[in-house]
Amino acid sequence: MTQLGRGDREVRLSLSRALVDLGDVTAPLLERAAAHPDPVVATHARATELLRRDPETGFDAAVEEAARVVALGPARAEALAAAQDAAQNAANDAAKTTQTVTPVATVAPAEDAEC
């Protein structure tokens, strides 16, 4: 745990990859480190855990998500994510239900007839 959060991006990425390669055995270490009072350590631990769970996640995206969780706290970050998902779903639903309005063909006025 003493190595989490140290170095530049490349050092952290390398350490994260090594921990991910070790597999599930690192989960307890990362869980403890995610609660570390130093936000750099906690962010690195959370990002590494995200990568461990989903190796297809990019490192930078994992760090951004982890930083949001560390800054907001897990409960607030989860609530924010749920609100964002709900807003996106509502926008998608609105887009699906919006009907396309077809313009009505205009009719040329009849010529005035003499009365």
C-alpha positions in Angstrom: 0.0 0.0 0.0 3.0 2.3 0.5 3.6 2.5 -3.2 0.0 3.5 -4.2 -0.2 7.2 -5.2 3.5 7.7 -5.7 5.3 8.8 -8.9 3.9 10.2 -12.1 1.2 8.8 -14.3 3.5 6.2 -15.9 4.7 4.9 -12.5 1.1 4.7 -11.2 -0.1 3.0 -14.4 2.7 0.4 -14.2 1.9 -0.3 -10.5 -1.8 -0.6 -11.4 -1.1 -3.1 -14.2 1.0 -5.2 -11.9 -1.7 -5.2 -9.2 -4.4 -6.1 -11.8 -2.2 -8.9 -13.1 -2.1 -10.4 -9.6 -5.9 -10.7 -9.7 -8.4 -11.1 -6.9 -5.8 -11.4 -4.2 -5.2 -7.6 -4.4 -8.9 -6.8 -3.6 -8.5 -6.5 0.2 -5.4 -4.4 -0.2 -7.1 -2.1 -2.7 -10.2 -1.8 -0.5 -8.1 -0.7 2.5 -6.1 1.7 0.4 -9.3 3.2 -1.1 -10.2 4.4 2.5 -6.7 6.0 2.9 -6.9 9.6 4.2 -4.5 10.7 1.4 -6.7 11.4 -1.6 -3.9 10.6 -4.1 -3.5 7.1 -2.5 -7.3 6.6 -2.3 -7.8 7.7 -6.0 -5.0 5.4 -7.2 -6.4 2.4 -5.2 -9.9 3.0 -6.5 -8.7 3.4 -10.1 -6.7 0.2 -9.8 -9.8 -1.6 -8.4 -11.9 -0.4 -11.4 -9.2 -1.7 -13.7 -9.1 -5.0 -11.9 -12.9 -5.4 -12.3 -12.9 -4.2 -15.9 -9.5 -4.4 -17.6 -11.0 -2.8 -20.7 -11.4 0.5 -18.8 -8.8 3.0 -19.7 -6.4 4.1 -17.0 -7.3 7.8 -17.4 -11.0 7.1 -17.3 -10.6 4.9 -14.2 -8.6 7.7 -12.5 -11.2 10.3 -13.3 -14.0 8.1 -12.0 -12.0 7.3 -8.8 -11.1 11.0 -8.3 -14.8 11.8 -8.4 -15.7 9.1 -5.9 -12.9 10.3 -3.6 -13.9 13.9 -3.9 -17.6 13.3 -3.4 -17.5 10.3 -1.1 -18.9 7.0 -2.3 -22.5 7.7 -1.4 -22.7 11.1 -3.1 -20.8 9.8 -6.1 -23.2 6.9 -6.5 -26.2 9.3 -6.1 -24.7 11.6 -8.7 -24.1 8.7 -11.1 -27.7 7.5 -10.6 -29.1 11.0 -11.3 -27.0 11.3 -14.4 -28.2 7.9 -15.6 -31.8 8.9 -14.9 -31.4 12.2 -16.8 -29.8 10.4 -19.8 -32.6 7.8 -19.8 -35.3 10.6 -19.7 -33.6 12.4 -22.6 -33.5 9.1 -24.6 -37.1 8.5 -23.8 -38.1 12.0 -24.8 -36.1 11.6 -28.1 -38.0 8.4 -28.8 -41.4 9.8 -28.2 -41.0 13.1 -30.1 -42.9 12.8 -33.2 -41.7 14.3 -36.5 -44.1 16.9 -37.7 -44.8 16.7 -41.4 -45.7 20.0 -42.9 -49.2 20.2 -44.4 -49.2 20.8 -48.1 -50.3 24.2 -48.9 -53.2 24.7 -51.2 -53.2 27.6 -53.6 -56.1 30.0 -53.1 -58.9 29.7 -55.7 -59.1 32.6 -58.0 -61.7 35.0 -57.1 -64.9 34.3 -59.1 -66.9 37.3 -60.2 -70.3 37.4 -58.5 
